[in-house]
């Protein structure tokens, strides 16, 4: 029992450190100010760039919300059809004709050259078109993201007020199916644990991240950081973008969204599995030692507490049971705010070890796929290079 007891105590110590020393990652109050901000007297020009590949299924919900933005300044939308085979471009034009709103340009960049992911090649094409309008800001948003009518106004007001080069919101993902309820809130919880939002907003801090579904980027900062050319083969392009901007002296901000929502469904476990596993090993820089450390860390932090509690109760180890139960309690308590943000029942909080085990398996599967040399496939396009995995949207 001594080994189990000391392991349980190590897990409890890890959770106490995470609770107090990891930027209060578990809190969900890093958001844009509520209500309508007064904003600047002169609202700057903004160009919205939407890379889209085979998005006809979700475009009817997302694109009208962009075209209907209540923005006082000049704004225009560029939808870049990345070789769609489902009529995405034609549907976008039809939606604009029927609904009106902001001007819409639909264009296609052709197949990406070697070394580029399809999404970033489309973003590059969109930014090139936007430069002719000389915008002060670029809004990079995915084709599955629906925005409230005041979304653009609030983003620009926050960027101007805070002097930010990047203002990004993590869109609220869909949570309707059983698997979405189990996996999606944990996905955002784990992301915040890796990249505490409070640390991201610090000037001079090292932590940098963004959420690719909603990124307001100052055009000058994009040019200075050579976005997207400098990150053209990035697997996790939103984090790479934030690092490039912050590395060049930029000021960035990331928070949870109120009324910016992903409309993409992930009804089955395999859909969520693919979403996570296609980039999990890239997050570990394709390093087997980092993978081993990650697996061990996930096991210690998330799997040991319930095992220690059951083992302690079964074999009469009070200290082991107390340490395991305490760690599990802290884990569930830190997860509860994210469940409330996603409007999910709190009884899901004690199930976080099970969800973490799924993420552990997804990460290992991501590494297995990498070493099998299969590359990655997304929407009919196969990428042989492990550092050229396509991103969603």
Phi, psi and omega in degrees: 000339186297319179296315179297320181297313181292327176294318178296320177295323176296320178295317178297317178298320179298319181289325176294323176293316178298322181297320188249338190245004183246050173064025183048047184302334187281348179281149185243027184261006175275095183216166174294152180303141179286150178084175183279122176280146179299323177075178181285159176291322178249102182288125185286160177287142181226137172246130181261124181248122183238101173285136185215130175225114180053057184246020182301329183293333183246347187296329180296336177268327188269310187298316178303329179292329176286316181294337183265017181297132177270081185242127185289337182265192180275129181216148182212148183249133175241110175262121183256108182280106186272069175065038182292149177245005184247014178080026181303311182298316181295320178297319179300316179296319180294319178298321178293321180295319183284321188260339182068208180097216182297150176299141180235131171244129177247126181215169181226137182269353188080179183293141181290145175286170179302138178093356179245140167281154182299318182297313183290329175295320177294319177298318179300317180295318179296319179294322178298319177294321183292328183301332178296339179268355179052054180284154173278330181229152172242132172255113177264117183219147182280160184286351178258011184257124176259131183251139171296157184302333181260012185300309182295319178302314183291322178297313182293318179300318179293319180296316180293315183295321183264356182066036183270142172273335176225128169236117185234140175241135175279106183303145177285116182283159182290137176224084180238316179282167179301314183292325176297320179295324181283322192259321190294309179301325178294325178302313180290322178300313179295321179298315180294330177292322177287321184232079181304128186299325180296326179287328182298321184282356180286133173290131179082354178286162183270336184288128181218133176195159174214170176246115191299341180289340183205096182229112171269121188235127176294129185300323179295320178293323178297318180291320180296322181271001180057050177269128007260003186304321184291342182237026191301334180250015183291135176286311180257083193290331181292318177293319178298320178299312181298319179295320181295317180291315181291325177295335177270013178093008181282160179252125186235160180215140176221133177211176178279145183271151173266308183227045170237112193234140171277132179258007180282126179275146172230070190290333185248157179300322183295331176294314178292323179300314180295321179302318183279314189289336183291343180230359186298315182288331175296325176301331179266012177060031177052039183251116183297328178292319177294323176299312180299318178295322179294315179299315179296319180295316177299318180296314182296314188281320189252329186265327182298317184306307180293324178296317180294321179297312181295316180296318180296318179292323183290317184260008176076025177268095185298318181295319179296314180296319181294317180294315179296315179295322179295317179296318180296322179295314179297318178304308182297321181294322179286338179277336184302317179300324178291322176297321177295320178300322179271007177058044180249154181293144184289346178293348175286341185301315179293348180275002182302324176302321178296315179296320178297324177297321175299317179295324176300314179294322178297321179294316178296319179297322177300318178292320179299315179297323179297313184283344172281351176072023182280347185069211180215149179238138177213117178053049173084359180246125181258135180245118182283328184280135179292338180263020178227045181280134181289147177261158183294144176107000000 
